[in-house]
Amino acid sequence: MPESSEVVSRNRIYWEQLAPHRPGEPLEFFLEGGSALTEAELAVVGEVRGSRVLQLACSVGDEALTFAQLGATVTGVDLAPSHLATGRAKAQALGVQVDFIEQDMMTLDPAVTGFDLIYISWGGICWVPDITQWTQLIAAR
């Protein structure tokens, strides 16, 4: 079985290769009031204005952008620099602030802490090899 760092490295390479084919929602989608969060997700998270939100495995940050448009202070974490660059460009074009950080969500820097809400989509959670260990790490955030 490959070491964790090797798995992360392979995963980063994989997502970098996919990046040109995964731009996420177009700017017009957000400018026209579109939400990357489903109605069910919005109902569960409730009012986020003024909250600190962390999105893990954020890819190009569409959900992070939605949280920012709803008034949250948002941090997005992902492995793929190209995806983060796309997210930063979208945030700038939309006039919202999202702090996009290149990190492995399995070994978050201890400084990434103090959030009111931590969000991960089904597309991110499937990469977690040990859900118990990972949720303990995340619960400390």
N, CA, C and O atoms as CSV, one atom per row, in Angstrom:
chain,resi,resn,atom,element,x,y,z
A,1,MET,N,N,0.851,-1.178,0.000
A,1,MET,CA,C,0.000,0.000,0.000
A,1,MET,C,C,0.904,1.250,0.000
A,1,MET,O,O,1.861,1.309,0.772
A,2,PRO,N,N,0.615,2.247,-0.852
A,2,PRO,CA,C,1.453,3.450,-0.899
A,2,PRO,C,C,1.343,4.274,0.385
A,2,PRO,O,O,0.314,4.268,1.061
A,3,GLU,N,N,2.425,4.980,0.703
A,3,GLU,CA,C,2.438,5.892,1.847
A,3,GLU,C,C,1.450,7.029,1.605
A,3,GLU,O,O,1.132,7.350,0.460
A,4,SER,N,N,0.970,7.632,2.685
A,4,SER,CA,C,0.003,8.719,2.598
A,4,SER,C,C,0.504,9.863,1.719
A,4,SER,O,O,-0.249,10.385,0.896
A,5,SER,N,N,1.768,10.255,1.886
A,5,SER,CA,C,2.297,11.367,1.087
A,5,SER,C,C,2.329,11.025,-0.390
A,5,SER,O,O,2.151,11.902,-1.235
A,6,GLU,N,N,2.557,9.747,-0.712
A,6,GLU,CA,C,2.545,9.324,-2.108
A,6,GLU,C,C,1.123,9.378,-2.675
A,6,GLU,O,O,0.920,9.787,-3.818
A,7,VAL,N,N,0.157,8.970,-1.878
A,7,VAL,CA,C,-1.245,9.030,-2.303
A,7,VAL,C,C,-1.643,10.488,-2.558
A,7,VAL,O,O,-2.287,10.789,-3.563
A,8,VAL,N,N,-1.264,11.383,-1.657
A,8,VAL,CA,C,-1.580,12.804,-1.802
A,8,VAL,C,C,-0.918,13.350,-3.065
A,8,VAL,O,O,-1.543,14.096,-3.818
A,9,SER,N,N,0.319,12.990,-3.297
A,9,SER,CA,C,1.032,13.452,-4.482
A,9,SER,C,C,0.350,12.966,-5.764
A,9,SER,O,O,0.182,13.729,-6.715
A,10,ARG,N,N,-0.034,11.707,-5.778
A,10,ARG,CA,C,-0.745,11.158,-6.957
A,10,ARG,C,C,-2.089,11.858,-7.151
A,10,ARG,O,O,-2.486,12.171,-8.273
A,11,ASN,N,N,-2.771,12.095,-6.049
A,11,ASN,CA,C,-4.070,12.762,-6.100
A,11,ASN,C,C,-3.927,14.178,-6.668
A,11,ASN,O,O,-4.730,14.596,-7.502
A,12,ARG,N,N,-2.913,14.909,-6.221
A,12,ARG,CA,C,-2.657,16.266,-6.711
A,12,ARG,C,C,-2.403,16.240,-8.233
A,12,ARG,O,O,-2.962,17.049,-8.973
A,13,ILE,N,N,-1.573,15.323,-8.678
A,13,ILE,CA,C,-1.277,15.197,-10.116
A,13,ILE,C,C,-2.549,14.904,-10.899
A,13,ILE,O,O,-2.790,15.499,-11.949
A,14,TYR,N,N,-3.357,13.994,-10.388
A,14,TYR,CA,C,-4.622,13.632,-11.036
A,14,TYR,C,C,-5.522,14.859,-11.203
A,14,TYR,O,O,-6.042,15.110,-12.290
A,15,TRP,N,N,-5.705,15.625,-10.111
A,15,TRP,CA,C,-6.592,16.787,-10.173
A,15,TRP,C,C,-6.016,17.903,-11.037
A,15,TRP,O,O,-6.771,18.627,-11.687
A,16,GLU,N,N,-4.713,18.053,-11.056
A,16,GLU,CA,C,-4.085,19.049,-11.932
A,16,GLU,C,C,-4.337,18.700,-13.394
A,16,GLU,O,O,-4.553,19.592,-14.215
A,17,GLN,N,N,-4.311,17.415,-13.724
A,17,GLN,CA,C,-4.581,16.994,-15.095
A,17,GLN,C,C,-6.041,17.239,-15.472
A,17,GLN,O,O,-6.348,17.522,-16.630
A,18,LEU,N,N,-6.934,17.130,-14.497
A,18,LEU,CA,C,-8.364,17.368,-14.758
A,18,LEU,C,C,-8.738,18.849,-14.777
A,18,LEU,O,O,-9.760,19.223,-15.352
A,19,ALA,N,N,-7.926,19.679,-14.162
A,19,ALA,CA,C,-8.263,21.097,-13.972
A,19,ALA,C,C,-8.759,21.804,-15.234
A,19,ALA,O,O,-9.761,22.514,-15.163
A,20,PRO,N,N,-8.110,21.643,-16.372
A,20,PRO,CA,C,-8.600,22.362,-17.564
A,20,PRO,C,C,-10.014,21.961,-17.993
A,20,PRO,O,O,-10.679,22.697,-18.721
A,21,HIS,N,N,-10.462,20.801,-17.542
A,21,HIS,CA,C,-11.774,20.282,-17.931
A,21,HIS,C,C,-12.832,20.472,-16.851
A,21,HIS,O,O,-13.966,20.020,-17.009
A,22,ARG,N,N,-12.466,21.145,-15.742
A,22,ARG,CA,C,-13.375,21.320,-14.604
A,22,ARG,C,C,-13.411,22.782,-14.150
A,22,ARG,O,O,-12.922,23.110,-13.068
A,23,PRO,N,N,-13.987,23.653,-14.972
A,23,PRO,CA,C,-14.009,25.069,-14.589
A,23,PRO,C,C,-15.083,25.420,-13.573
A,23,PRO,O,O,-15.093,26.532,-13.045
A,24,GLY,N,N,-15.984,24.492,-13.291
A,24,GLY,CA,C,-17.086,24.799,-12.387
A,24,GLY,C,C,-18.134,25.651,-13.078
A,24,GLY,O,O,-18.194,25.716,-14.306
A,25,GLU,N,N,-18.953,26.299,-12.273
A,25,GLU,CA,C,-20.021,27.143,-12.818
A,25,GLU,C,C,-19.423,28.411,-13.438
A,25,GLU,O,O,-18.425,28.936,-12.944
A,26,PRO,N,N,-20.037,28.898,-14.523
A,26,PRO,CA,C,-19.554,30.151,-15.113
A,26,PRO,C,C,-19.901,31.350,-14.220
A,26,PRO,O,O,-20.812,31.277,-13.396
A,27,LEU,N,N,-19.177,32.429,-14.393
A,27,LEU,CA,C,-19.433,33.645,-13.606
A,27,LEU,C,C,-20.885,34.086,-13.697
A,27,LEU,O,O,-21.466,34.530,-12.707
A,28,GLU,N,N,-21.471,33.965,-14.885
A,28,GLU,CA,C,-22.855,34.403,-15.087
A,28,GLU,C,C,-23.802,33.685,-14.136
A,28,GLU,O,O,-24.781,34.270,-13.672
A,29,PHE,N,N,-23.518,32.432,-13.848
A,29,PHE,CA,C,-24.337,31.654,-12.931
A,29,PHE,C,C,-24.437,32.362,-11.584
A,29,PHE,O,O,-25.525,32.502,-11.027
A,30,PHE,N,N,-23.296,32.806,-11.066
A,30,PHE,CA,C,-23.269,33.483,-9.766
A,30,PHE,C,C,-23.823,34.900,-9.863
A,30,PHE,O,O,-24.531,35.359,-8.967
A,31,LEU,N,N,-23.501,35.585,-10.945
A,31,LEU,CA,C,-23.983,36.957,-11.128
A,31,LEU,C,C,-25.506,37.017,-11.230
A,31,LEU,O,O,-26.124,38.023,-10.881
A,32,GLU,N,N,-26.098,35.931,-11.712
A,32,GLU,CA,C,-27.555,35.861,-11.845
A,32,GLU,C,C,-28.224,35.269,-10.603
A,32,GLU,O,O,-29.408,34.935,-10.630
A,33,GLY,N,N,-27.454,35.141,-9.508
A,33,GLY,CA,C,-28.027,34.665,-8.248
A,33,GLY,C,C,-27.984,33.171,-8.051
A,33,GLY,O,O,-28.618,32.652,-7.132
A,34,GLY,N,N,-27.243,32.456,-8.903
A,34,GLY,CA,C,-27.144,31.010,-8.767
A,34,GLY,C,C,-26.424,30.607,-7.490
A,34,GLY,O,O,-25.574,31.340,-6.984
A,35,SER,N,N,-26.771,29.443,-6.980
A,35,SER,CA,C,-26.154,28.903,-5.767
A,35,SER,C,C,-25.568,27.532,-6.077
A,35,SER,O,O,-26.243,26.678,-6.651
A,36,ALA,N,N,-24.313,27.327,-5.697
A,36,ALA,CA,C,-23.690,26.016,-5.864
A,36,ALA,C,C,-24.116,25.060,-4.757
A,36,ALA,O,O,-23.773,23.878,-4.784
A,37,LEU,N,N,-24.860,25.570,-3.792
A,37,LEU,CA,C,-25.402,24.740,-2.720
A,37,LEU,C,C,-26.843,24.387,-3.052
A,37,LEU,O,O,-27.584,25.218,-3.577
A,38,THR,N,N,-27.239,23.168,-2.750
A,38,THR,CA,C,-28.617,22.759,-3.009
A,38,THR,C,C,-29.553,23.408,-1.987
A,38,THR,O,O,-29.106,23.925,-0.963
A,39,GLU,N,N,-30.820,23.376,-2.272
A,39,GLU,CA,C,-31.810,23.893,-1.323
A,39,GLU,C,C,-31.717,23.157,0.016
A,39,GLU,O,O,-31.837,23.769,1.078
A,40,ALA,N,N,-31.503,21.852,-0.042
A,40,ALA,CA,C,-31.380,21.069,1.198
A,40,ALA,C,C,-30.147,21.506,1.993
A,40,ALA,O,O,-30.216,21.637,3.215
A,41,GLU,N,N,-29.025,21.729,1.313
A,41,GLU,CA,C,-27.821,22.192,2.007
A,41,GLU,C,C,-28.039,23.567,2.628
A,41,GLU,O,O,-27.647,23.807,3.770
A,42,LEU,N,N,-28.660,24.459,1.880
A,42,LEU,CA,C,-28.941,25.793,2.400
A,42,LEU,C,C,-29.845,25.730,3.628
A,42,LEU,O,O,-29.657,26.486,4.581
A,43,ALA,N,N,-30.817,24.837,3.605
A,43,ALA,CA,C,-31.721,24.691,4.746
A,43,ALA,C,C,-30.972,24.177,5.981
A,43,ALA,O,O,-31.240,24.616,7.099
A,44,VAL,N,N,-30.048,23.261,5.779
A,44,VAL,CA,C,-29.303,22.689,6.902
A,44,VAL,C,C,-28.330,23.698,7.494
A,44,VAL,O,O,-28.218,23.794,8.716
A,45,VAL,N,N,-27.617,24.460,6.648
A,45,VAL,CA,C,-26.605,25.390,7.181
A,45,VAL,C,C,-27.238,26.641,7.755
A,45,VAL,O,O,-26.653,27.280,8.630
A,46,GLY,N,N,-28.409,27.002,7.287
A,46,GLY,CA,C,-29.085,28.190,7.814
A,46,GLY,C,C,-28.365,29.479,7.450
A,46,GLY,O,O,-27.642,29.545,6.456
A,47,GLU,N,N,-28.571,30.488,8.258
A,47,GLU,CA,C,-27.966,31.808,8.041
A,47,GLU,C,C,-26.472,31.729,8.290
A,47,GLU,O,O,-26.036,31.302,9.359
A,48,VAL,N,N,-25.685,32.142,7.302
A,48,VAL,CA,C,-24.226,32.091,7.443
A,48,VAL,C,C,-23.585,33.473,7.492
A,48,VAL,O,O,-22.379,33.587,7.711
A,49,ARG,N,N,-24.377,34.520,7.290
A,49,ARG,CA,C,-23.818,35.879,7.325
A,49,ARG,C,C,-23.063,36.091,8.640
A,49,ARG,O,O,-23.597,35.875,9.727
A,50,GLY,N,N,-21.808,36.519,8.506
A,50,GLY,CA,C,-20.979,36.767,9.671
A,50,GLY,C,C,-20.276,35.541,10.227
A,50,GLY,O,O,-19.477,35.657,11.156
A,51,SER,N,N,-20.560,34.369,9.674
A,51,SER,CA,C,-19.930,33.130,10.134
A,51,SER,C,C,-18.612,32.887,9.411
A,51,SER,O,O,-18.388,33.374,8.303
A,52,ARG,N,N,-17.755,32.128,10.065
A,52,ARG,CA,C,-16.509,31.670,9.429
A,52,ARG,C,C,-16.757,30.272,8.889
A,52,ARG,O,O,-17.103,29.360,9.641
A,53,VAL,N,N,-16.577,30.104,7.570
A,53,VAL,CA,C,-16.864,28.835,6.901
A,53,VAL,C,C,-15.581,28.296,6.280
A,53,VAL,O,O,-14.824,29.034,5.650
A,54,LEU,N,N,-15.351,27.005,6.464
A,54,LEU,CA,C,-14.248,26.297,5.844
A,54,LEU,C,C,-14.818,25.283,4.875
A,54,LEU,O,O,-15.644,24.452,5.256
A,55,GLN,N,N,-14.383,25.343,3.615
A,55,GLN,CA,C,-14.753,24.311,2.659
A,55,GLN,C,C,-13.526,23.473,2.361
A,55,GLN,O,O,-12.497,23.986,1.922
A,56,LEU,N,N,-13.646,22.187,2.603
A,56,LEU,CA,C,-12.564,21.248,2.338
A,56,LEU,C,C,-12.757,20.618,0.968
A,56,LEU,O,O,-13.885,20.424,0.515
A,57,ALA,N,N,-11.635,20.299,0.308
A,57,ALA,CA,C,-11.670,19.740,-1.049
A,57,ALA,C,C,-12.527,20.640,-1.935
A,57,ALA,O,O,-13.446,20.181,-2.614
A,58,CYS,N,N,-12.206,21.926,-1.912
A,58,CYS,CA,C,-13.078,22.931,-2.539
A,58,CYS,C,C,-12.998,22.977,-4.059
A,58,CYS,O,O,-13.840,23.620,-4.686
A,59,SER,N,N,-12.026,22.326,-4.670
A,59,SER,CA,C,-11.868,22.363,-6.122
A,59,SER,C,C,-11.784,23.817,-6.574
A,59,SER,O,O,-10.924,24.557,-6.097
A,60,VAL,N,N,-12.657,24.240,-7.484
A,60,VAL,CA,C,-12.625,25.624,-7.986
A,60,VAL,C,C,-13.416,26.577,-7.099
A,60,VAL,O,O,-13.537,27.764,-7.401
A,61,GLY,N,N,-13.954,26.050,-6.003
A,61,GLY,CA,C,-14.548,26.907,-4.991
A,61,GLY,C,C,-15.962,27.387,-5.222
A,61,GLY,O,O,-16.358,28.401,-4.648
A,62,ASP,N,N,-16.732,26.705,-6.033
A,62,ASP,CA,C,-18.090,27.195,-6.301
A,62,ASP,C,C,-18.937,27.310,-5.033
A,62,ASP,O,O,-19.641,28.302,-4.844
A,63,GLU,N,N,-18.872,26.309,-4.173
A,63,GLU,CA,C,-19.633,26.387,-2.921
A,63,GLU,C,C,-19.070,27.484,-2.020
A,63,GLU,O,O,-19.824,28.209,-1.371
A,64,ALA,N,N,-17.734,27.603,-1.982
A,64,ALA,CA,C,-17.094,28.661,-1.190
A,64,ALA,C,C,-17.555,30.037,-1.682
A,64,ALA,O,O,-17.816,30.929,-0.875
A,65,LEU,N,N,-17.654,30.208,-2.982
A,65,LEU,CA,C,-18.136,31.475,-3.553
A,65,LEU,C,C,-19.575,31.740,-3.130
A,65,LEU,O,O,-19.935,32.873,-2.812
A,66,THR,N,N,-20.389,30.700,-3.126
A,66,THR,CA,C,-21.781,30.854,-2.692
A,66,THR,C,C,-21.830,31.289,-1.229
A,66,THR,O,O,-22.572,32.208,-0.884
A,67,PHE,N,N,-21.045,30.638,-0.366
A,67,PHE,CA,C,-21.008,31.038,1.043
A,67,PHE,C,C,-20.567,32.499,1.171
A,67,PHE,O,O,-21.136,33.250,1.963
A,68,ALA,N,N,-19.563,32.902,0.400
A,68,ALA,CA,C,-19.080,34.292,0.453
A,68,ALA,C,C,-20.173,35.257,-0.003
A,68,ALA,O,O,-20.349,36.318,0.597
A,69,GLN,N,N,-20.905,34.904,-1.051
A,69,GLN,CA,C,-21.991,35.771,-1.518
A,69,GLN,C,C,-23.109,35.869,-0.485
A,69,GLN,O,O,-23.867,36.839,-0.476
A,70,LEU,N,N,-23.210,34.866,0.384
A,70,LEU,CA,C,-24.217,34.886,1.448
A,70,LEU,C,C,-23.725,35.638,2.684
A,70,LEU,O,O,-24.444,35.741,3.678
A,71,GLY,N,N,-22.501,36.162,2.621
A,71,GLY,CA,C,-22.001,36.997,3.709
A,71,GLY,C,C,-21.063,36.331,4.693
A,71,GLY,O,O,-20.725,36.923,5.718
A,72,ALA,N,N,-20.637,35.115,4.404
A,72,ALA,CA,C,-19.708,34.426,5.294
A,72,ALA,C,C,-18.263,34.824,4.986
A,72,ALA,O,O,-17.953,35.275,3.883
A,73,THR,N,N,-17.401,34.654,5.960
A,73,THR,CA,C,-15.956,34.761,5.773
A,73,THR,C,C,-15.493,33.351,5.472
A,73,THR,O,O,-15.655,32.453,6.298
A,74,VAL,N,N,-14.913,33.146,4.288
A,74,VAL,CA,C,-14.718,31.792,3.772
A,74,VAL,C,C,-13.252,31.470,3.501
A,74,VAL,O,O,-12.492,32.290,2.986
A,75,THR,N,N,-12.888,30.250,3.866
A,75,THR,CA,C,-11.597,29.664,3.519
A,75,THR,C,C,-11.876,28.388,2.742
A,75,THR,O,O,-12.692,27.565,3.158
A,76,GLY,N,N,-11.202,28.225,1.620
A,76,GLY,CA,C,-11.316,27.006,0.820
A,76,GLY,C,C,-9.968,26.315,0.759
A,76,GLY,O,O,-8.945,26.958,0.524
A,77,VAL,N,N,-9.965,25.007,0.969
A,77,VAL,CA,C,-8.744,24.210,0.957
A,77,VAL,C,C,-8.832,23.169,-0.151
A,77,VAL,O,O,-9.847,22.490,-0.305
A,78,ASP,N,N,-7.761,23.054,-0.913
A,78,ASP,CA,C,-7.693,22.029,-1.952
A,78,ASP,C,C,-6.239,21.705,-2.241
A,78,ASP,O,O,-5.337,22.474,-1.907
A,79,LEU,N,N,-6.024,20.557,-2.865
A,79,LEU,CA,C,-4.683,20.102,-3.245
A,79,LEU,C,C,-4.187,20.714,-4.549
A,79,LEU,O,O,-2.983,20.886,-4.736
A,80,ALA,N,N,-5.093,21.037,-5.438
A,80,ALA,CA,C,-4.728,21.382,-6.815
A,80,ALA,C,C,-4.562,22.887,-7.014
A,80,ALA,O,O,-5.544,23.627,-6.953
A,81,PRO,N,N,-3.341,23.347,-7.250
A,81,PRO,CA,C,-3.100,24.781,-7.441
A,81,PRO,C,C,-3.910,25.388,-8.590
A,81,PRO,O,O,-4.347,26.535,-8.500
A,82,SER,N,N,-4.111,24.630,-9.659
A,82,SER,CA,C,-4.874,25.165,-10.793
A,82,SER,C,C,-6.326,25.416,-10.423
A,82,SER,O,O,-6.915,26.417,-10.830
A,83,HIS,N,N,-6.897,24.502,-9.649
A,83,HIS,CA,C,-8.276,24.709,-9.198
A,83,HIS,C,C,-8.367,25.948,-8.303
A,83,HIS,O,O,-9.299,26.743,-8.425
A,84,LEU,N,N,-7.400,26.104,-7.409
A,84,LEU,CA,C,-7.398,27.261,-6.516
A,84,LEU,C,C,-7.238,28.560,-7.300
A,84,LEU,O,O,-7.863,29.564,-6.961
A,85,ALA,N,N,-6.415,28.554,-8.336
A,85,ALA,CA,C,-6.244,29.745,-9.177
A,85,ALA,C,C,-7.553,30.109,-9.860
A,85,ALA,O,O,-7.891,31.287,-9.972
A,86,THR,N,N,-8.290,29.106,-10.315
A,86,THR,CA,C,-9.600,29.360,-10.927
A,86,THR,C,C,-10.545,29.977,-9.899
A,86,THR,O,O,-11.251,30.940,-10.197
A,87,GLY,N,N,-10.554,29.421,-8.696
A,87,GLY,CA,C,-11.397,29.956,-7.620
A,87,GLY,C,C,-11.041,31.391,-7.287
A,87,GLY,O,O,-11.927,32.227,-7.107
A,88,ARG,N,N,-9.747,31.687,-7.201
A,88,ARG,CA,C,-9.316,33.060,-6.902
A,88,ARG,C,C,-9.770,34.026,-7.992
A,88,ARG,O,O,-10.232,35.129,-7.699
A,89,ALA,N,N,-9.637,33.612,-9.238
A,89,ALA,CA,C,-10.048,34.470,-10.356
A,89,ALA,C,C,-11.555,34.718,-10.314
A,89,ALA,O,O,-12.005,35.840,-10.548
A,90,LYS,N,N,-12.328,33.692,-10.020
A,90,LYS,CA,C,-13.784,33.857,-9.912
A,90,LYS,C,C,-14.147,34.798,-8.774
A,90,LYS,O,O,-14.982,35.688,-8.937
A,91,ALA,N,N,-13.512,34.596,-7.614
A,91,ALA,CA,C,-13.805,35.451,-6.453
A,91,ALA,C,C,-13.512,36.905,-6.785
A,91,ALA,O,O,-14.308,37.789,-6.466
A,92,GLN,N,N,-12.384,37.157,-7.417
A,92,GLN,CA,C,-12.035,38.536,-7.785
A,92,GLN,C,C,-13.059,39.112,-8.755
A,92,GLN,O,O,-13.492,40.252,-8.591
A,93,ALA,N,N,-13.446,38.343,-9.752
A,93,ALA,CA,C,-14.422,38.820,-10.738
A,93,ALA,C,C,-15.785,39.073,-10.103
A,93,ALA,O,O,-16.517,39.962,-10.537
A,94,LEU,N,N,-16.126,38.298,-9.081
A,94,LEU,CA,C,-17.413,38.465,-8.397
A,94,LEU,C,C,-17.365,39.507,-7.289
A,94,LEU,O,O,-18.402,39.904,-6.757
A,95,GLY,N,N,-16.158,39.950,-6.940
A,95,GLY,CA,C,-16.024,40.945,-5.883
A,95,GLY,C,C,-16.268,40.392,-4.496
A,95,GLY,O,O,-16.745,41.102,-3.610
A,96,VAL,N,N,-15.938,39.115,-4.304
A,96,VAL,CA,C,-16.058,38.508,-2.976
A,96,VAL,C,C,-14.683,38.034,-2.522
A,96,VAL,O,O,-13.787,37.813,-3.337
A,97,GLN,N,N,-14.530,37.882,-1.216
A,97,GLN,CA,C,-13.267,37.439,-0.641
A,97,GLN,C,C,-13.387,35.993,-0.201
A,97,GLN,O,O,-14.250,35.651,0.608
A,98,VAL,N,N,-12.517,35.140,-0.739
A,98,VAL,CA,C,-12.373,33.766,-0.278
A,98,VAL,C,C,-10.876,33.520,-0.156
A,98,VAL,O,O,-10.118,33.787,-1.089
A,99,ASP,N,N,-10.458,33.016,0.985
A,99,ASP,CA,C,-9.052,32.691,1.200
A,99,ASP,C,C,-8.842,31.259,0.728
A,99,ASP,O,O,-9.208,30.312,1.424
A,100,PHE,N,N,-8.251,31.099,-0.456
A,100,PHE,CA,C,-7.993,29.778,-1.019
A,100,PHE,C,C,-6.598,29.325,-0.603
A,100,PHE,O,O,-5.613,30.022,-0.851
A,101,ILE,N,N,-6.517,28.147,0.035
A,101,ILE,CA,C,-5.269,27.629,0.578
A,101,ILE,C,C,-4.964,26.262,-0.027
A,101,ILE,O,O,-5.823,25.382,-0.066
A,102,GLU,N,N,-3.732,26.097,-0.497
A,102,GLU,CA,C,-3.299,24.799,-1.008
A,102,GLU,C,C,-2.801,23.949,0.157
A,102,GLU,O,O,-1.736,24.197,0.721
A,103,GLN,N,N,-3.603,22.938,0.501
A,103,GLN,CA,C,-3.254,22.013,1.583
A,103,GLN,C,C,-3.969,20.695,1.369
A,103,GLN,O,O,-4.940,20.595,0.619
A,104,ASP,N,N,-3.456,19.693,2.052
A,104,ASP,CA,C,-4.091,18.382,2.104
A,104,ASP,C,C,-5.106,18.408,3.243
A,104,ASP,O,O,-4.740,18.693,4.384
A,105,MET,N,N,-6.352,18.121,2.959
A,105,MET,CA,C,-7.390,18.181,3.986
A,105,MET,C,C,-7.234,17.086,5.040
A,105,MET,O,O,-7.913,17.111,6.066
A,106,MET,N,N,-6.346,16.131,4.791
A,106,MET,CA,C,-6.109,15.068,5.764
A,106,MET,C,C,-5.104,15.501,6.832
A,106,MET,O,O,-5.042,14.910,7.911
A,107,THR,N,N,-4.321,16.530,6.527
A,107,THR,CA,C,-3.283,16.986,7.449
A,107,THR,C,C,-3.276,18.509,7.481
A,107,THR,O,O,-2.267,19.140,7.166
A,108,LEU,N,N,-4.385,19.084,7.857
A,108,LEU,CA,C,-4.507,20.537,7.869
A,108,LEU,C,C,-3.507,21.190,8.810
A,108,LEU,O,O,-3.212,20.678,9.891
A,109,ASP,N,N,-3.002,22.313,8.379
A,109,ASP,CA,C,-2.129,23.123,9.220
A,109,ASP,C,C,-2.911,23.499,10.474
A,109,ASP,O,O,-4.085,23.856,10.371
A,110,PRO,N,N,-2.297,23.431,11.656
A,110,PRO,CA,C,-3.000,23.779,12.889
A,110,PRO,C,C,-3.559,25.206,12.904
A,110,PRO,O,O,-4.479,25.499,13.667
A,111,ALA,N,N,-3.010,26.094,12.068
A,111,ALA,CA,C,-3.511,27.474,12.007
A,111,ALA,C,C,-4.875,27.567,11.327
A,111,ALA,O,O,-5.563,28.579,11.454
A,112,VAL,N,N,-5.267,26.522,10.611
A,112,VAL,CA,C,-6.579,26.505,9.948
A,112,VAL,C,C,-7.586,26.027,10.989
A,112,VAL,O,O,-7.861,24.834,11.117
A,113,THR,N,N,-8.126,26.992,11.725
A,113,THR,CA,C,-8.994,26.664,12.862
A,113,THR,C,C,-9.961,27.813,13.146
A,113,THR,O,O,-9.830,28.894,12.571
A,114,GLY,N,N,-10.920,27.583,14.022
A,114,GLY,CA,C,-11.831,28.630,14.469
A,114,GLY,C,C,-13.037,28.848,13.576
A,114,GLY,O,O,-13.513,29.976,13.447
A,115,PHE,N,N,-13.536,27.794,12.962
A,115,PHE,CA,C,-14.651,27.931,12.027
A,115,PHE,C,C,-15.983,27.613,12.689
A,115,PHE,O,O,-16.068,26.776,13.588
A,116,ASP,N,N,-17.010,28.295,12.226
A,116,ASP,CA,C,-18.366,28.038,12.693
A,116,ASP,C,C,-19.014,26.891,11.931
A,116,ASP,O,O,-19.884,26.192,12.450
A,117,LEU,N,N,-18.571,26.710,10.681
A,117,LEU,CA,C,-19.152,25.699,9.803
A,117,LEU,C,C,-18.041,25.133,8.939
A,117,LEU,O,O,-17.247,25.880,8.367
A,118,ILE,N,N,-17.986,23.813,8.847
A,118,ILE,CA,C,-17.043,23.135,7.955
A,118,ILE,C,C,-17.870,22.337,6.966
A,118,ILE,O,O,-18.711,21.522,7.343
A,119,TYR,N,N,-17.610,22.592,5.681
A,119,TYR,CA,C,-18.395,21.994,4.607
A,119,TYR,C,C,-17.487,21.149,3.723
A,119,TYR,O,O,-16.372,21.552,3.393
A,120,ILE,N,N,-17.972,19.987,3.348
A,120,ILE,CA,C,-17.324,19.163,2.330
A,120,ILE,C,C,-18.433,18.494,1.532
A,120,ILE,O,O,-19.420,18.024,2.097
A,121,SER,N,N,-18.265,18.456,0.234
A,121,SER,CA,C,-19.291,17.851,-0.618
A,121,SER,C,C,-19.058,16.347,-0.730
A,121,SER,O,O,-18.031,15.827,-0.291
A,122,TRP,N,N,-20.012,15.672,-1.314
A,122,TRP,CA,C,-19.876,14.234,-1.545
A,122,TRP,C,C,-18.670,13.949,-2.429
A,122,TRP,O,O,-18.063,12.883,-2.324
A,123,GLY,N,N,-18.315,14.894,-3.303
A,123,GLY,CA,C,-17.179,14.720,-4.189
A,123,GLY,C,C,-15.849,14.811,-3.469
A,123,GLY,O,O,-14.823,14.404,-4.015
A,124,GLY,N,N,-15.848,15.339,-2.250
A,124,GLY,CA,C,-14.623,15.425,-1.471
A,124,GLY,C,C,-14.527,14.343,-0.411
A,124,GLY,O,O,-13.449,13.807,-0.155
A,125,ILE,N,N,-15.645,14.029,0.197
A,125,ILE,CA,C,-15.634,13.070,1.306
A,125,ILE,C,C,-15.226,11.677,0.840
A,125,ILE,O,O,-14.705,10.883,1.623
A,126,CYS,N,N,-15.462,11.382,-0.431
A,126,CYS,CA,C,-15.125,10.048,-0.944
A,126,CYS,C,C,-13.617,9.786,-0.952
A,126,CYS,O,O,-13.194,8.639,-1.095
A,127,TRP,N,N,-12.800,10.838,-0.801
A,127,TRP,CA,C,-11.348,10.673,-0.793
A,127,TRP,C,C,-10.785,10.403,0.596
A,127,TRP,O,O,-9.580,10.194,0.738
A,128,VAL,N,N,-11.620,10.402,1.613
A,128,VAL,CA,C,-11.149,10.215,2.991
A,128,VAL,C,C,-10.929,8.722,3.255
A,128,VAL,O,O,-11.889,7.951,3.228
A,129,PRO,N,N,-9.678,8.298,3.511
A,129,PRO,CA,C,-9.402,6.875,3.694
A,129,PRO,C,C,-9.813,6.337,5.071
A,129,PRO,O,O,-10.167,5.165,5.193
A,130,ASP,N,N,-9.768,7.178,6.099
A,130,ASP,CA,C,-10.131,6.754,7.454
A,130,ASP,C,C,-11.048,7.825,8.037
A,130,ASP,O,O,-10.583,8.820,8.593
A,131,ILE,N,N,-12.348,7.610,7.903
A,131,ILE,CA,C,-13.328,8.638,8.267
A,131,ILE,C,C,-13.281,8.957,9.759
A,131,ILE,O,O,-13.479,10.111,10.138
A,132,THR,N,N,-13.029,7.979,10.608
A,132,THR,CA,C,-12.979,8.232,12.052
A,132,THR,C,C,-11.809,9.143,12.399
A,132,THR,O,O,-11.983,10.139,13.101
A,133,GLN,N,N,-10.640,8.812,11.919
A,133,GLN,CA,C,-9.453,9.634,12.187
A,133,GLN,C,C,-9.640,11.041,11.623
A,133,GLN,O,O,-9.310,12.027,12.281
A,134,TRP,N,N,-10.163,11.129,10.424
A,134,TRP,CA,C,-10.335,12.422,9.769
A,134,TRP,C,C,-11.360,13.292,10.499
A,134,TRP,O,O,-11.133,14.488,10.683
A,135,THR,N,N,-12.471,12.710,10.910
A,135,THR,CA,C,-13.485,13.525,11.598
A,135,THR,C,C,-12.971,14.031,12.941
A,135,THR,O,O,-13.378,15.102,13.391
A,136,GLN,N,N,-12.085,13.279,13.586
A,136,GLN,CA,C,-11.485,13.751,14.821
A,136,GLN,C,C,-10.596,14.961,14.556
A,136,GLN,O,O,-10.602,15.917,15.331
A,137,LEU,N,N,-9.838,14.924,13.473
A,137,LEU,CA,C,-9.012,16.059,13.078
A,137,LEU,C,C,-9.891,17.275,12.785
A,137,LEU,O,O,-9.604,18.376,13.255
A,138,ILE,N,N,-10.941,17.082,12.025
A,138,ILE,CA,C,-11.815,18.178,11.606
A,138,ILE,C,C,-12.583,18.749,12.792
A,138,ILE,O,O,-12.790,19.961,12.863
A,139,ALA,N,N,-13.004,17.909,13.712
A,139,ALA,CA,C,-13.743,18.374,14.878
A,139,ALA,C,C,-12.930,19.366,15.711
A,139,ALA,O,O,-13.498,20.188,16.430
A,140,ALA,N,N,-11.629,19.291,15.616
A,140,ALA,CA,C,-10.755,20.204,16.363
A,140,ALA,C,C,-10.658,21.579,15.703
A,140,ALA,O,O,-10.021,22.477,16.253
A,141,ARG,N,N,-11.268,21.755,14.553
A,141,ARG,CA,C,-11.185,23.011,13.818
A,141,ARG,C,C,-12.181,24.000,14.360
A,141,ARG,O,O,-12.264,25.125,13.867
